Every structure is written in C-alpha cells, then in structure tokens.
Amino acid sequence: MMSDRSALRFGITMLSRKAIASVARSGKASRTLAIAASASRSSRAPGSPRIAVITGARYSSSTCGATATGAFSTTPTKKDPYTYQVGFDNRFASEAVPGTLPDGQNNPQKCKYDLYAEQMTGTSFVAPRAENKNAWLYKVRPSVAHQGFTKLPENPDLEFNFSPSNPKVHVSATQLAWYPLDIPSDGKIDFISGLKTLCGNGDPTLREGLAVHMYMANASMENKAFCNNDGDMLILPQQGRLDIQTEYGKMMIRPGELVVIQRGMKFKVILPDGPSRGYIQEIFGSHYELPELGPLGAQGLANPRDFEVPVASFDVDQSLWEIIYKVCGQMFLCKQEHTPFDVVAWHGNYVPYKYAMEKFINVGSISKDHIDPSIFCVLTAKSKTPGTPLADFLIFSPRWDVATETFRPPYYHRNAATEFMGLIYGNYGGRSDEFAPGGASYETGFCPHGVSYEEFKAATEVELKPMRVHEDTIAFMFESSMMFTLTDYAMKRTGKLHEHEPKMWDDLKGQFMNHLDRVNAYLEEAGRPPLGVSRK
C-alpha cells in the first residue's frame, strides 16, 4: 500500500468514504467514484487504510498547490527598501498604476490617463533583433517640455578627448598608482560636480573608446538630474550607498554592487550614508554584455537571473528642475517645470540594472596552473574589431585556490591589454605596491608587472594546500584592448599619485647562474658544448 506522501506525488488523493460520495454527487460521469465509494464501504476492514482514488482535474475538489500572482521580484530589505525585477537583457514591463500600459500596441492615439508615449532607443533602428535595444515610457509630461539648453563652464577635471595630440592628456610607460582620493569636506559637492577623469581612450564623437572616472561627493542632488549622452556608465560605490532615482524606478547601490546607467537615461543620486566615493567606467559606442561561457555551458560567472532592474515609480511634481546633459564631454543645463521622474509605466529592454558582485560564480583550475584572468569577467563590451573587447570588467573575490605544483600568485606577465585596478573593500595581495580601498593602479599594455621578490620567494617554498584567497575582499579591473592616456587631473592634481618602486624587484637575481655546473653536466651528457663555448 503506497503512503500518503507517495500518493500525492503521483496525483492521487486519499479520500474518505464521505468525501468520495460527496465528489460522486458533485459531477457528471461519476460512476467510477461512486463504485469506489461502494467498494470502500463493503470491502475495507476496520482499521485498514482508506482507498486511494486517482482523481482527474475535472473531479478534484481540493487545492493542494498554489499559483503565482505575478512574475518573480525581489523582497525589500532594511539596507535596500526597493523591489526589483530580475534578468539580463530581458524584455521587461512595469506599471506603477495597474492597467496603464497600452494593450497590443506601443503608441495609441490616446494613452490612458492622458499620458505621453515616449520611446528611447539604445541602438540603431535597424540593429539585428538580438542586439536591438529600446524602451517605451509613458510619462506625465514628455521630455520635450523644457526651456532650452545653456552651455556650462568647462570642468577642468573632466576629460573626453584621449588622443595623444590633446595637450591635456599624458602617456606613461611605467606603472602608476594612486593612494585613496580625498572626499571633499568643504562646500556642497554632488555626484556631478564630484566627477574626476583619470584616464581613457578614444572620443565619444568617434563612437568607440572609454573613460575612467572617480566621483567624490558630500551632498545629494536635489531638484537636479544628470543625463549622459556620451556613453554607458558602470558605477561602483566604494564608500557609502547610492540611492539612485531613474526614469524607470529607484535603485539602492551599496559597496559590493555595481550599477549600469545606459546612455541617454536621466538619473539622480542621493547619498543616504553621507559622503561617498567610487569608480566609474564609461564606454562610448557599445553596450555591456555578459561574456560568452564556451565550454562552461549555461552556468557560471555572472548568472543572468542575478541582475536586478527597477520597477516603475513616479513622482507628481510640477516644481522647477535642472537637467545636466553631457554631450561630447561638454556640460549643458536644461531647466523644466516638472520632474523628469514621472514615468507611470514602461516596457522594453533598454534599462538600468544592478548586480551584487558577491553572487559571482568563480571558476578556476582544480588541477594545476592558472587559467587566464578572463574567467573573472563579469561584463564585457565589444570593440569594432571582432573577438576583441573594448572593455572587460573583472572582479577578484573570495574563492578557493587548490592548484597543485603551481606558483599560485599572479605570475610575471606582459599583457596586450591595458589594466586599471581599484579596490572596493578588503585586502588584495596581487598588486606590486601599496593598494587600498578608494585607490587605484594602472599599467599600460606590455608593461611588465608582478609580485615582489619576497612574495615570489614565499610562494615558491610554501607547502601547497587548498586555501581561501581574497577573503572579505572585492577588487576589480577595467581591462581594455585600447591604449590609455592619462589626464592632467590624474598626473598633476590628485595629490595621491605615486610610481611603483622598481627596487621591489631588485632581489629577483639570476639564480640560474648558481646552477651552471649542473647545466653544463647535462649538456655534456647530451653531447652539446658547455655554456660559454661556441659551436665550431
């Protein structure tokens, strides 16, 4: 006799005689159930189990399961009070007022509640379907309802032209590093006025290239929003959360999370924890994607379901607002008599999103040797050269290192890629010099780098056991196939610049010379001349 649990597993409901009779009376074609009830009355011995009756959906009178009331969304927490949809590059839809989205079309003759339909495109109209990005926003007032544009004075710490012919940028062949940059204590410096450019490549007018910025802010934006027409911004808070209001909804970003605000999207930054500092990578002419997984299959690295997208949220606000637009690196002021955050509903795949980097699924060698650092890639952006990324965003987070017979620290290397590193929190021992949260380091392509002699010596002598590395740490790398130039601000005005000290490698002597006798003995056995003797 199967158990109650087994019966339920196979869609079988255990019914008493009374329940069977009740079900039998309740529908047509119930003769089978009635017979079963009769059989139960006549044949079941006292104390024996009740009869198991296989019930079809049309006869079921119980509701053992459950039905979702909507698609999955996250649950607010004390540190993050907002709700999010999940997924990467999905077609999302969200309504702050139910029933607002038009049915079966995007641009009806008259929108519900007299809203205005406004489309935002993130790609060419004729981009392939798999790459095409757009969103439809249903707004209280359209973006064209403004009072015109006024050019703002130039910010000397913000750069957009990274051509070596620009006298305001510089080239460095050596490794550079910056101690943590100071957060201003005087005056009110918000996210926009706190932007500082360190390095980059290309130019937004060329639609290919990137810029690396830092922000140091001590004040929230009030009736002010920012719209970057030049590129997508990947923002990494290092100190203090960012409460970001976008046209699509609200997002709370803490250190350890990233947020991407794509080109043309308006947003506002509030500082709930006070003064804040962080890193930004801005890309021109491309969008971030998840890297291909190849033989890893469908899972690993950053899983699509761990990315979070805001739900619709709007304000009813007809007060004076300022919108700061960045166009070709220049800042323009636009005033309007209403909030830009008035989107009642929206749908599309051109959206802002965030990701908690602690969710990254690390992979690595479980036998010997290192795998290339591309295994640490969270997001990538294509260049115009096939197979070559404009930008890779890599992180180094807690994981196991189990490689045997292997030099485990980063080996000495000269890469084609340019590397810019930062530290969100914790301690990272892979750098060649002092490296602290809020600081940064830079190596141009093919610049040799690696660990100090002391670390090298320890790693060659230590007993190899499975070990945890980068515990309680998130470091990151902006890696690019492009060569960077460095700004005036980075080279002259941070007050934090220092070069890596080459003397740290002075003790990496030619230990091979201590083995010449052994080498010559091997050469002699092989019938070859000893070292230092030329062939005749």
C-alpha positions as CSV (number, residue, x, y, z in Angstrom):
1,M,0.0,0.0,0.0
2,M,1.5,3.4,-1.0
3,S,2.0,6.0,1.6
4,D,0.0,9.3,1.7
5,R,3.1,11.1,0.5
6,S,3.7,8.8,-2.4
7,A,0.0,9.0,-3.3
8,L,0.2,12.8,-3.5
9,R,3.4,12.6,-5.6
10,F,1.6,10.6,-8.3
11,G,-1.5,12.9,-8.3
12,I,-3.5,10.6,-6.0
13,T,-5.8,12.0,-3.4
14,M,-6.7,9.9,-0.3
15,L,-10.4,10.2,0.2
16,S,-12.7,9.1,3.0
17,R,-16.0,7.3,2.1
18,K,-17.8,10.5,2.8
19,A,-15.6,12.6,0.6
20,I,-15.8,10.1,-2.3
21,A,-19.6,10.1,-2.1
22,S,-19.6,13.9,-2.0
23,V,-17.4,14.1,-5.1
24,A,-19.5,11.4,-6.8
25,R,-22.7,13.6,-6.3
26,S,-21.0,16.7,-7.5
27,G,-20.4,16.0,-11.2
28,K,-21.3,14.0,-14.2
29,A,-19.7,10.8,-15.3
30,S,-19.1,10.0,-11.6
31,R,-20.0,6.3,-11.7
32,T,-16.4,5.3,-11.1
33,L,-16.1,7.3,-8.0
34,A,-19.5,6.0,-6.7
35,I,-18.4,2.4,-7.3
36,A,-15.1,3.2,-5.5
37,A,-17.1,4.5,-2.6
38,S,-19.3,1.4,-2.5
39,A,-16.2,-0.8,-2.7
40,S,-14.7,1.1,0.2
41,R,-17.8,0.5,2.3
42,S,-18.1,-3.2,1.5
43,S,-14.5,-4.3,1.5
44,R,-12.4,-2.2,3.8
45,A,-11.7,-3.9,7.0
46,P,-11.8,-1.9,10.2
47,G,-8.5,-0.1,10.7
48,S,-7.4,-0.6,7.2
49,P,-6.2,2.4,5.1
50,R,-8.7,4.4,3.2
51,I,-8.9,3.7,-0.5
52,A,-6.7,5.6,-2.9
53,V,-8.7,7.1,-5.8
54,I,-6.9,8.6,-8.8
55,T,-8.6,11.9,-9.5
56,G,-8.5,13.9,-12.7
57,A,-8.5,17.7,-12.8
58,R,-12.2,17.8,-13.6
59,Y,-13.1,15.9,-10.4
60,S,-10.6,17.5,-8.0
61,S,-12.3,19.2,-5.1
62,S,-9.2,20.2,-3.2
63,T,-6.5,22.9,-3.9
64,C,-3.2,21.3,-2.8
65,G,-0.9,23.6,-4.9
66,A,-0.5,27.3,-5.4
67,T,-0.4,29.8,-8.3
68,A,1.9,32.7,-8.6
69,T,0.2,36.1,-8.6
70,G,2.9,37.6,-10.9
71,A,6.4,37.3,-12.1
72,F,9.2,36.9,-9.6
73,S,10.5,40.1,-7.9
74,T,12.9,40.7,-5.1
75,T,11.9,41.5,-1.5
76,P,12.9,44.8,0.1
77,T,15.4,44.8,3.0
78,K,16.5,47.3,5.6
79,K,19.5,48.2,3.5
80,D,17.7,48.3,0.2
81,P,14.0,49.3,0.5
82,Y,13.2,48.8,-3.2
83,T,11.8,46.0,-5.3
84,Y,13.4,44.7,-8.5
85,Q,12.6,42.6,-11.5
86,V,15.4,40.1,-12.4
87,G,17.2,39.1,-15.5
88,F,19.7,40.4,-18.1
89,D,18.7,41.8,-21.5
90,N,15.1,40.7,-20.9
91,R,12.1,42.5,-22.3
92,F,10.7,43.9,-19.0
93,A,7.4,45.6,-18.3
94,S,6.3,47.6,-15.2
95,E,3.3,49.7,-14.1
96,A,3.1,51.9,-11.1
97,V,-0.6,52.3,-11.8
98,P,-2.1,48.9,-13.0
99,G,-3.6,48.9,-16.4
100,T,-1.5,51.8,-17.7
101,L,0.4,50.0,-20.4
102,P,-1.4,50.0,-23.8
103,D,-2.7,46.6,-24.9
104,G,-1.3,45.2,-28.1
105,Q,0.5,48.4,-29.2
106,N,3.1,50.9,-28.1
107,N,1.8,54.3,-29.3
108,P,-2.0,54.5,-29.1
109,Q,-3.9,57.6,-30.4
110,K,-4.6,58.5,-26.8
111,C,-2.8,57.0,-23.9
112,K,-4.6,56.1,-20.7
113,Y,-4.9,58.9,-18.2
114,D,-3.7,61.3,-21.0
115,L,-0.1,60.2,-20.5
116,Y,2.5,60.8,-23.2
117,A,4.2,57.9,-25.0
118,E,8.0,58.4,-25.5
119,Q,10.4,55.9,-27.0
120,M,14.1,55.7,-26.1
121,T,16.3,53.8,-28.4
122,G,19.7,52.4,-27.3
123,T,20.8,51.2,-30.8
124,S,20.2,51.9,-34.4
125,F,16.6,51.3,-35.5
126,V,17.9,48.5,-37.9
127,A,20.2,46.8,-35.5
128,P,19.8,43.0,-35.6
129,R,16.9,41.9,-33.4
130,A,19.2,40.1,-30.9
131,E,21.1,43.4,-30.4
132,N,18.2,45.9,-30.8
133,K,17.5,47.9,-27.6
134,N,14.7,50.3,-26.9
135,A,12.1,51.2,-24.2
136,W,8.7,52.8,-24.3
137,L,8.0,55.2,-21.4
138,Y,4.5,56.5,-20.5
139,K,5.1,59.9,-18.9
140,V,3.1,62.6,-17.2
141,R,4.9,65.2,-19.4
142,P,7.3,64.4,-22.3
143,S,11.0,65.2,-22.2
144,V,10.5,67.9,-24.9
145,A,8.7,70.1,-22.4
146,H,11.7,72.1,-21.3
147,Q,13.1,75.7,-21.5
148,G,16.1,75.1,-23.7
149,F,19.8,74.5,-23.2
150,T,22.6,76.6,-21.8
151,K,26.3,75.6,-22.0
152,L,28.0,75.4,-18.6
153,P,31.6,76.4,-17.9
154,E,34.2,73.8,-18.6
155,N,35.1,71.4,-15.7
156,P,38.9,71.2,-15.9
157,D,38.9,67.8,-14.1
158,L,36.6,66.2,-16.6
159,E,38.1,64.9,-19.9
160,F,36.6,63.3,-23.0
161,N,39.4,63.6,-25.7
162,F,42.1,61.0,-25.1
163,S,44.0,61.5,-28.3
164,P,47.8,61.9,-27.5
165,S,47.6,65.1,-29.6
166,N,45.5,66.7,-26.8
167,P,47.9,68.7,-24.6
168,K,45.7,67.9,-21.5
169,V,46.5,64.2,-21.6
170,H,49.7,62.3,-21.0
171,V,51.4,59.0,-21.7
172,S,53.1,56.8,-19.2
173,A,55.2,53.7,-19.9
174,T,55.6,52.8,-16.2
175,Q,53.2,51.5,-13.6
176,L,51.3,54.2,-11.7
177,A,49.2,54.1,-8.6
178,W,47.1,56.5,-6.5
179,Y,46.5,56.4,-2.8
180,P,42.8,56.8,-1.9
181,L,41.5,60.1,-3.3
182,D,40.1,62.5,-0.8
183,I,36.3,63.2,-0.4
184,P,35.8,67.0,-0.2
185,S,34.8,68.3,3.2
186,D,34.2,72.0,2.1
187,G,31.2,73.2,0.2
188,K,28.3,71.1,-1.4
189,I,29.8,68.7,-4.0
190,D,27.2,66.4,-5.5
191,F,27.7,63.4,-7.8
192,I,28.0,65.6,-11.0
193,S,30.4,68.2,-9.7
194,G,32.4,65.5,-8.0
195,L,33.3,63.7,-11.2
196,K,37.1,63.4,-12.0
197,T,38.6,61.7,-15.0
198,L,41.7,59.7,-14.6
199,C,42.3,58.1,-18.0
200,G,40.7,56.8,-21.2
201,N,40.9,56.1,-24.9
202,G,39.1,57.5,-27.9
203,D,36.4,60.1,-28.0
204,P,32.6,59.9,-27.8
205,T,32.3,61.6,-31.2
206,L,34.1,58.5,-32.7
207,R,31.6,56.2,-31.0
208,E,34.4,54.0,-29.7
209,G,36.5,54.3,-26.6
210,L,36.1,54.7,-22.9
211,A,36.8,56.9,-19.9
212,V,37.7,56.0,-16.3
213,H,36.4,58.4,-13.7
214,M,36.1,58.6,-10.0
215,Y,33.4,60.5,-8.0
216,M,33.9,62.1,-4.6
217,A,30.7,63.7,-3.3
218,N,29.4,65.0,0.0
219,A,26.0,66.2,-1.0
220,S,22.9,64.7,-2.5
221,M,21.4,66.0,-5.8
222,E,18.2,67.9,-5.1
223,N,15.9,69.1,-7.9
224,K,18.6,68.1,-10.4
225,A,19.2,65.1,-12.7
226,F,22.0,64.0,-14.9
227,C,21.8,62.7,-18.5
228,N,24.9,61.3,-20.1
229,N,24.5,61.4,-23.9
230,D,28.1,60.1,-24.5
231,G,28.0,56.6,-23.2
232,D,27.0,53.9,-20.7
233,M,28.3,54.4,-17.1
234,L,29.2,51.4,-14.9
235,I,29.3,52.8,-11.4
236,L,31.0,51.1,-8.4
237,P,30.4,52.8,-5.0
238,Q,33.4,52.2,-2.7
239,Q,32.3,54.2,0.3
240,G,28.6,54.9,1.1
241,R,25.5,53.7,-0.6
242,L,24.0,55.5,-3.6
243,D,20.2,55.9,-3.7
244,I,19.6,56.4,-7.4
245,Q,16.3,57.6,-8.9
246,T,16.0,56.8,-12.6
247,E,13.1,57.3,-15.0
248,Y,12.5,53.6,-14.7
249,G,12.3,53.5,-10.9
250,K,14.5,53.6,-7.8
251,M,17.7,51.6,-7.0
252,M,19.9,51.4,-3.9
253,I,23.5,50.5,-4.6
254,R,25.9,49.6,-1.8
255,P,29.7,48.9,-1.9
256,G,30.0,45.5,-3.4
257,E,27.3,46.1,-6.0
258,L,27.6,47.7,-9.5
259,V,25.0,49.7,-11.4
260,V,24.9,50.5,-15.1
261,I,23.1,53.6,-16.3
262,Q,22.9,53.4,-20.0
263,R,23.4,56.3,-22.5
264,G,20.6,58.9,-22.5
265,M,18.9,57.8,-19.2
266,K,18.2,60.5,-16.7
267,F,19.1,59.8,-13.0
268,K,19.6,61.5,-9.7
269,V,22.0,60.4,-6.9
270,I,21.2,60.7,-3.2
271,L,23.8,59.9,-0.5
272,P,21.9,58.1,2.3
273,D,25.1,57.4,4.2
274,G,26.8,60.8,3.8
275,P,30.0,61.4,1.9
276,S,30.6,58.9,-0.8
277,R,33.4,57.8,-3.2
278,G,33.6,55.4,-6.1
279,Y,34.8,54.4,-9.5
280,I,33.1,54.7,-12.9
281,Q,33.9,53.2,-16.3
282,E,32.1,55.0,-19.2
283,I,32.1,53.3,-22.6
284,F,31.4,55.0,-26.0
285,G,29.7,53.3,-28.9
286,S,29.0,50.0,-27.2
287,H,26.9,48.4,-24.5
288,Y,27.8,45.9,-21.8
289,E,27.0,42.3,-22.3
290,L,27.6,39.0,-20.4
291,P,30.7,37.2,-21.7
292,E,30.3,34.0,-23.6
293,L,30.8,30.9,-21.5
294,G,32.1,28.5,-24.1
295,P,32.7,25.0,-22.6
296,L,31.4,26.2,-19.2
297,G,27.9,25.7,-20.7
298,A,24.9,27.6,-19.3
299,Q,26.0,28.4,-15.7
300,G,28.9,30.2,-14.2
301,L,30.5,33.7,-13.8
302,A,27.6,36.3,-13.5
303,N,24.3,34.5,-13.9
304,P,21.6,36.5,-15.8
305,R,19.0,35.9,-13.0
306,D,21.1,37.8,-10.5
307,F,20.9,41.1,-12.3
308,E,18.1,43.4,-11.0
309,V,16.1,46.0,-12.8
310,P,13.8,48.7,-11.1
311,V,10.1,48.7,-11.1
312,A,8.1,51.7,-12.2
313,S,8.0,54.5,-9.7
314,F,7.0,58.1,-10.4
315,D,6.6,61.5,-8.6
316,V,3.8,64.1,-9.0
317,D,6.0,67.2,-9.0
318,Q,5.5,70.3,-11.1
319,S,8.3,72.3,-9.5
320,L,11.4,73.7,-11.2
321,W,14.1,71.1,-12.1
322,E,17.5,71.3,-13.7
323,I,18.8,68.6,-16.0
324,I,22.5,68.5,-16.7
325,Y,23.4,66.9,-20.1
326,K,26.8,65.7,-21.0
327,V,27.3,65.9,-24.8
328,C,30.8,65.3,-26.3
329,G,32.3,65.8,-22.9
330,Q,30.6,69.3,-22.6
331,M,28.1,70.1,-19.9
332,F,24.7,71.8,-20.7
333,L,22.0,73.0,-18.4
334,C,18.3,72.4,-19.2
335,K,15.5,73.8,-17.0
336,Q,12.0,72.5,-16.9
337,E,8.9,73.0,-14.7
338,H,8.4,69.3,-13.8
339,T,10.2,66.3,-12.6
340,P,11.9,64.0,-15.1
341,F,10.9,61.1,-12.9
342,D,7.3,60.9,-14.0
343,V,7.2,57.6,-15.8
344,V,4.0,55.9,-14.7
345,A,4.7,52.7,-16.8
346,W,7.3,51.4,-19.1
347,H,8.4,48.4,-21.1
348,G,11.5,47.4,-23.1
349,N,15.0,46.0,-22.8
350,Y,16.9,49.3,-22.7
351,V,17.0,49.6,-18.9
352,P,19.3,50.5,-16.0
353,Y,20.4,47.5,-13.9
354,K,22.4,46.5,-10.9
355,Y,24.3,43.4,-9.7
356,A,25.7,42.2,-6.4
357,M,29.3,41.1,-7.1
358,E,29.2,38.6,-4.1
359,K,26.9,36.5,-6.3
360,F,29.7,35.9,-8.9
361,I,30.3,32.2,-9.5
362,N,34.1,31.8,-9.6
363,V,35.7,29.2,-11.7
364,G,39.4,28.1,-11.8
365,S,41.9,25.3,-12.1
366,I,41.2,22.3,-10.0
367,S,44.4,20.6,-11.0
368,K,47.4,22.8,-11.8
369,D,48.4,26.1,-13.4
370,H,46.4,29.3,-13.8
371,I,43.5,29.9,-16.2
372,D,43.6,33.3,-18.0
373,P,42.0,36.1,-16.0
374,S,39.1,36.3,-18.5
375,I,37.5,33.7,-16.1
376,F,36.9,36.6,-13.7
377,C,34.9,38.7,-16.3
378,V,31.5,40.0,-15.1
379,L,30.6,42.2,-18.1
380,T,32.2,42.9,-21.4
381,A,31.7,45.4,-24.2
382,K,32.6,44.8,-27.8
383,S,35.0,46.9,-29.9
384,K,34.8,47.3,-33.6
385,T,37.4,44.6,-34.0
386,P,35.8,41.1,-34.0
387,G,36.8,39.0,-31.0
388,T,38.5,41.9,-29.2
389,P,36.7,43.6,-26.3
390,L,36.6,47.4,-25.9
391,A,36.3,46.8,-22.2
392,D,36.2,43.9,-19.8
393,F,35.1,44.3,-16.2
394,L,36.7,41.7,-14.0
395,I,36.5,41.1,-10.3
396,F,38.6,39.3,-7.8
397,S,36.5,38.0,-4.9
398,P,36.6,35.2,-2.3
399,R,37.3,31.8,-3.7
400,W,39.3,28.6,-3.3
401,D,42.8,28.1,-4.7
402,V,43.7,24.4,-5.0
403,A,46.2,24.2,-7.8
404,T,49.0,21.7,-7.1
405,E,52.6,22.1,-8.2
406,T,51.8,25.7,-9.2
407,F,53.1,29.1,-8.5
408,R,49.9,30.5,-7.1
409,P,50.3,34.3,-7.1
410,P,49.9,36.2,-10.3
411,Y,52.8,35.1,-12.5
412,Y,55.1,37.8,-14.1
413,H,53.4,38.9,-17.2
414,R,53.2,41.4,-20.1
415,N,49.7,41.6,-21.5
416,A,48.5,43.2,-24.7
417,A,45.7,44.7,-22.6
418,T,45.7,48.0,-20.6
419,E,44.8,47.4,-16.9
420,F,43.2,49.8,-14.4
421,M,42.5,48.4,-11.0
422,G,40.6,49.5,-7.9
423,L,39.7,48.1,-4.5
424,I,36.2,48.2,-3.2
425,Y,36.9,46.6,0.2
426,G,39.3,44.2,1.9
427,N,43.0,43.5,1.1
428,Y,44.3,42.5,-2.3
429,G,47.9,41.0,-2.4
430,G,48.2,40.7,-6.2
431,R,49.4,44.3,-6.7
432,S,53.1,45.2,-6.9
433,D,52.7,48.1,-4.5
434,E,50.6,49.5,-1.7
435,F,46.9,49.2,-2.7
436,A,44.0,50.4,-0.5
437,P,40.2,50.8,-0.9
438,G,39.5,54.0,-2.8
439,G,42.9,54.0,-4.5
440,A,43.9,52.7,-8.0
441,S,46.7,51.4,-10.1
442,Y,47.5,51.5,-13.8
443,E,49.6,49.5,-16.2
444,T,49.8,50.2,-20.0
445,G,49.9,47.3,-22.4
446,F,53.1,45.2,-22.3
447,C,54.3,46.9,-19.2
448,P,55.9,44.1,-17.2
449,H,54.5,43.6,-13.7
450,G,54.2,41.0,-11.0
451,V,54.8,40.4,-7.3
452,S,57.7,41.5,-5.2
453,Y,60.7,39.2,-4.6
454,E,59.6,38.5,-1.0
455,E,56.2,37.2,-2.2
456,F,57.8,35.3,-5.1
457,K,60.2,33.5,-2.7
458,A,57.5,32.7,-0.2
459,A,55.2,31.3,-3.0
460,T,58.0,29.0,-4.3
461,E,58.7,27.5,-0.9
462,V,55.3,27.2,0.8
463,E,53.6,23.9,1.3
464,L,50.7,23.8,-1.1
465,K,47.3,23.1,0.4
466,P,43.8,24.1,-0.5
467,M,43.3,27.7,0.7
468,R,40.9,30.5,0.6
469,V,42.1,33.7,-1.2
470,H,40.7,37.2,-1.3
471,E,38.6,36.6,1.8
472,D,36.3,39.5,2.6
473,T,37.6,41.3,-0.5
474,I,36.4,42.7,-3.8
475,A,39.0,44.1,-6.1
476,F,38.2,44.9,-9.7
477,M,39.9,45.6,-13.1
478,F,38.9,47.7,-16.0
479,E,40.7,45.9,-18.8
480,S,40.8,47.1,-22.4
481,S,42.4,46.3,-25.7
482,M,42.9,50.0,-26.2
483,M,45.9,52.1,-25.0
484,F,45.0,54.7,-22.4
485,T,46.2,58.3,-22.0
486,L,46.1,59.9,-18.5
487,T,44.6,63.2,-17.7
488,D,46.0,66.4,-16.2
489,Y,44.0,65.7,-13.1
490,A,45.4,62.2,-12.7
491,M,49.0,63.2,-13.2
492,K,49.1,66.7,-11.6
493,R,46.2,67.4,-9.3
494,T,45.2,64.4,-7.2
495,G,48.0,64.8,-4.7
496,K,47.9,61.0,-4.4
497,L,50.0,59.8,-7.4
498,H,53.0,57.6,-6.9
499,E,55.0,55.3,-9.1
500,H,55.6,51.7,-8.3
501,E,59.1,51.3,-6.8
502,P,61.2,49.2,-9.2
503,K,63.6,48.4,-6.3
504,M,61.0,46.0,-5.0
505,W,62.2,43.6,-7.8
506,D,66.0,44.2,-7.3
507,D,66.4,40.9,-5.4
508,L,65.0,38.9,-8.3
509,K,68.5,37.9,-9.2
510,G,69.6,35.5,-11.9
511,Q,69.5,32.4,-9.7
512,F,70.1,30.3,-12.9
513,M,73.8,31.3,-12.6
514,N,74.1,29.3,-9.4
515,H,73.4,26.1,-11.5
516,L,75.9,26.5,-14.3
517,D,77.9,23.4,-13.2
518,R,74.7,21.2,-13.3
519,V,73.6,22.7,-16.6
520,N,77.0,22.0,-18.2
521,A,76.9,18.5,-16.9
522,Y,73.6,17.9,-18.6
523,L,74.8,19.5,-21.8
524,E,77.9,17.3,-21.8
525,E,75.7,14.2,-21.4
526,A,73.7,15.3,-24.4
527,G,76.8,15.8,-26.5
528,R,76.5,19.5,-26.6
529,P,79.1,22.2,-25.9
530,P,79.0,23.7,-22.4
531,L,77.7,27.2,-21.8
532,G,80.1,29.9,-22.9
533,V,81.7,27.8,-25.6
534,S,80.6,28.4,-29.2
535,R,80.0,25.7,-31.7
536,K,82.7,25.1,-34.4
